């Protein structure tokens, strides 16, 4: 591992083994670790590349210095939950800024322990949902369904119709879909629409226009779902992410 991608002193001082090179080189997956104060102590090369930041811009810095504060609040809350409980947080669906736009990622976080078993921080693996799904779509029974969802986001999408399109019963479709993509079909569609909404809001579209273009039935429902998923209102999100930011 490149020594510039981790805080060597932290691992030595806390008598903690370095992460396996297999974790750092996993395809479509980003590895990271933070200390108990939420400071990054390790970031895989793929993670740094995704963020378009150098190691010196991430290692030794907090979420608040790397991400928007609303996102940092949510990441930090999950970190504290993991360190307090000692349990692994499985399949956390969250938005992460990427090279060109916000993207949905599935994250697994667990306690980072030293050789004595003491929790000294957290570590996590974040998988780019789009990269994973685009690869799966060509090799499984969801290929046609996924293409239909992406090309009809502004139209009503009926889950039973998607199931029939995939040649499955509704129950089988929902079970297999969640197994492949980590969420129910309804949640997956909603997240795609919210991701598109973030792009449109940052491009200067009005909230009402964004709601319509992203397939939400009305302004109030869009605001409710946006706040429920992202933790802030569309209006506040747009203020914090003006065009060209």
C-alpha positions in Angstrom: 0.0 0.0 0.0 1.2 3.5 -0.8 2.3 5.0 2.5 0.8 8.4 1.4 -2.7 6.8 1.6 -2.7 6.1 5.3 -1.6 7.6 8.6 1.3 5.3 9.5 1.8 6.9 12.9 -1.9 6.2 13.9 -1.6 2.5 13.1 1.7 2.2 14.9 0.6 4.3 18.0 -2.6 2.3 18.4 -1.0 -1.1 17.6 -3.4 -1.8 14.8 -2.7 -3.9 11.8 -2.9 -2.3 8.4 -5.9 -3.1 6.1 -5.5 -6.0 3.7 -4.4 -5.1 0.2 -7.3 -7.1 -1.0 -9.7 -4.6 0.6 -7.8 -1.7 -1.0 -7.9 -3.2 -4.5 -11.5 -4.6 -4.6 -13.1 -3.6 -7.9 -15.8 -0.9 -7.7 -15.3 -0.6 -3.9 -13.7 2.1 -1.9 -12.0 1.5 1.5 -11.6 4.1 4.2 -10.9 4.3 8.0 -11.2 7.0 10.5 -10.2 7.5 14.2 -12.6 8.1 17.0 -12.6 11.8 16.3 -13.8 11.2 12.7 -10.4 11.9 11.1 -9.5 9.9 8.0 -6.5 7.7 8.7 -6.7 5.6 5.5 -8.3 6.0 2.1 -7.8 3.6 -0.8 -6.5 4.9 -4.1 -9.9 4.3 -5.8 -11.6 6.3 -3.1 -9.2 9.3 -3.6 -9.6 9.0 -7.3 -13.4 9.1 -7.0 -13.3 12.2 -4.8 -10.7 13.8 -7.1 -8.5 14.6 -4.1 -5.0 13.8 -3.2 -4.0 11.8 -0.1 -2.9 14.9 1.7 -6.3 16.5 1.1 -8.1 13.6 2.9 -5.7 11.8 5.3 -5.7 13.7 8.6 -8.9 15.6 7.8 -12.5 15.2 8.9 -15.6 14.6 6.9 -16.4 18.3 7.3 -13.2 19.2 5.5 -13.8 16.7 2.7 -17.6 16.8 2.2 -20.6 19.1 2.4 -21.6 19.6 6.0 -25.1 18.1 5.6 -23.5 14.9 4.3 -20.7 15.0 7.0 -23.4 15.2 9.7 -25.0 12.0 8.5 -21.7 10.1 8.0 -20.6 11.2 11.5 -23.9 10.0 13.1 -23.4 6.5 11.6 -19.8 6.4 12.7 -20.7 7.2 16.3 -23.4 4.5 16.3 -20.9 1.9 15.1 -18.3 2.9 17.7 -20.9 3.0 20.5 -22.5 -0.4 19.7 -19.5 -2.2 18.3 -21.8 -3.6 15.6 -21.5 -3.5 11.9 -23.7 -1.2 9.9 -24.9 -3.1 6.9 -25.9 -1.8 3.4 -26.3 1.8 4.3 -27.5 3.6 1.2 -26.1 7.1 1.0 -25.2 9.8 -1.4 -21.5 10.5 -2.0 -20.1 13.3 -4.2 -18.4 12.0 -7.3 -16.4 13.3 -10.2 -19.4 14.7 -12.0 -22.4 14.4 -9.7 -23.8 12.9 -6.5 -24.1 9.2 -6.7 -25.7 6.5 -4.6 -23.4 4.1 -2.8 -24.0 1.2 -0.5 -21.7 1.3 2.5 -20.8 -1.2 5.2 -19.2 0.2 8.3 -17.7 -1.6 11.2 -15.6 -0.8 14.3 -11.8 -0.5 13.7 -10.1 -2.5 16.5 -6.5 -2.7 17.6 -4.7 -6.0 18.3 -6.2 -5.9 21.9 -9.7 -5.7 20.6 -10.2 -2.0 21.6 -12.3 0.1 19.3 -10.1 2.9 18.0 -12.3 4.1 15.1 -14.3 2.8 12.2 -13.6 1.3 8.8 -15.8 0.9 5.9 -16.3 -0.3 2.3 -18.4 1.7 -0.1 -19.6 0.2 -3.3 -20.6 2.3 -6.3 -24.2 1.2 -6.9 -24.1 2.3 -10.5 -21.0 0.5 -11.5 -22.2 -2.7 -9.8 -25.6 -2.5 -11.3 -24.4 -1.7 -14.8 -22.3 -4.8 -14.8 -25.0 -7.0 -13.4 -27.6 -5.8 -15.8 -25.9 -7.5 -18.8 -25.7 -10.9 -17.1 -29.0 -11.3 -15.2 -32.7 -11.3 -15.7 -33.0 -7.6 -14.8 -31.3 -6.1 -17.8 -34.5 -5.2 -19.7 -36.2 -4.0 -16.5 -33.3 -1.7 -15.5 -33.2 -0.1 -19.0 -37.0 0.5 -18.7 -36.7 2.1 -15.3 -33.9 4.5 -16.3 -35.7 5.5 -19.5 -39.1 6.1 -17.9 -38.2 7.9 -14.6 -40.7 10.7 -15.3 -43.5 8.3 -15.9 -45.4 6.1 -13.4 -43.6 2.9 -12.9 -45.7 -0.1 -11.8 -43.7 -2.9 -9.9 -46.1 -5.7 -11.1 -45.5 -4.6 -14.7 -41.7 -4.6 -14.1 -42.0 -8.1 -12.6 -43.9 -9.3 -15.7 -41.3 -7.7 -17.9 -38.7 -9.8 -16.1 -40.8 -13.0 -16.4 -41.3 -13.4 -12.7 -44.1 -13.4 -10.2 -44.3 -10.3 -8.1 -43.0 -12.0 -4.9 -40.0 -13.5 -6.8 -39.2 -10.2 -8.5 -39.2 -8.2 -5.3 -37.1 -10.8 -3.5 -34.5 -11.2 -6.2 -34.4 -7.5 -6.9 -33.5 -6.7 -3.3 -30.9 -9.5 -3.3 -29.2 -8.0 -6.4 -29.5 -4.3 -5.7 -29.9 -4.0 -1.9 -33.3 -2.3 -1.9 -36.9 -2.8 -2.9 -37.9 -1.8 -6.5 -39.9 1.2 -5.1 -36.9 2.4 -3.0 -34.5 1.9 -5.9 -36.8 4.0 -8.2 -37.2 6.7 -5.6 -33.4 6.9 -5.1 -32.8 7.3 -8.8 -35.4 10.1 -9.0 -33.8 11.9 -6.0 -30.4 11.6 -7.6 -31.7 13.1 -10.7 -33.4 15.8 -8.7 -30.1 16.8 -7.1 -28.6 17.3 -10.6 -31.5 19.4 -11.7 -31.6 21.6 -8.6 -27.9 22.3 -8.9 -28.4 23.1 -12.6 -30.8 25.9 -11.5 -34.2 24.2 -12.1 -37.1 25.3 -9.8 -38.3 22.9 -7.1 -41.7 22.5 -8.8 -40.1 21.8 -12.2 -37.7 19.4 -10.7 -40.5 17.4 -9.0 -42.3 17.1 -12.3 -39.2 16.1 -14.3 -38.3 13.5 -11.7 -41.7 11.8 -11.7 -43.0 12.9 -8.3 -46.7 13.4 -8.2 -46.6 16.8 -6.6 -44.3 19.4 -5.0 -45.2 18.5 -1.4 -44.6 14.8 -1.8 -41.3 15.5 -3.5 -40.2 17.8 -0.6 -41.2 15.1 1.9 -39.2 12.3 0.2 -36.2 14.6 -0.4 -36.1 15.6 3.2 -36.6 12.0 4.4 -33.7 10.7 2.3 -31.2 13.6 2.4 -32.0 15.1 5.7 -32.7 18.7 4.4 -35.3 20.3 2.2 -34.9 20.8 -1.6 -34.8 24.5 -1.0 -31.9 24.3 1.5 -30.1 21.8 -0.6 -30.2 24.1 -3.6 -29.0 27.1 -1.6 -26.0 25.0 -0.4 -25.3 23.7 -3.9 -25.6 26.6 -6.4 -25.0 26.1 -10.1 -21.3 25.7 -10.9 -20.3 24.7 -7.4 
